[in-house]
Amino acid sequence: MNEEEVQRQEAEILRHKGHKHHMAGELADAILFYEKSIAIYPLAETYTLLGWVYSMIDLYDKAEAMCQEAIKLDPSLGNPYND
């Protein structure tokens, strides 16, 4: 496995941890895990989830910015257009 694959895998693990916190209503922890994931390897799915959390806490400008980043990375991913 090359370095990029290792980073992506690590980012996905952090995204999944963030999602667990997100679904448990632990939004501050979810934000931390999503941000760590993005810092390691930016993925459209993670930006979308982070945008969703921001919208849940009424930070709509940040939510929109995260969804825009998701769209830049993967224009075919449908969720950021809806969130």
C-alpha positions, -999 to +999 in steps of 0.1 A: +000+000+000+014+034-010+014+065+012-017+080-004-036+048+002-025+047+038-036+083+043-070+077+027-076+047+048-067+066+080-090+094+069-118+070+063-114+055+098-115+090+113-146+098+092-164+067+105-155+076+141-169+111+134-200+096+120-206+075+151-204+106+173-226+125+148-253+098+150-250+098+188-256+136+189-221+143+200-216+170+174-185+187+189-167+153+188-180+146+153-166+179+141-132+171+156-130+137+139-142+151+105-117+179+106-089+155+115-100+133+086-100+162+061-065+173+073-051+139+065-069+132+032-098+154+020-128+134+008-161+147-005-181+125+018-163+139+049-169+175+038-205+167+032-209+152+067-191+181+083-215+204+064-244+185+078-231+189+114-226+226+108-262+229+095-275+211+126-259+238+149-271+266+127-237+275+112-252+277+077-223+296+061-198+270+073-222+243+062-225+257+027-187+261+024-182+225+033-207+214+008-190+235-019-157+218-011-174+184-014-187+194-048-153+206-060-138+172-050-166+151-065-193+169-086-211+135-090-217+130-053-253+140-048-256+147-011-238+180-009-263+195-034-290+186-009-274+195+024 
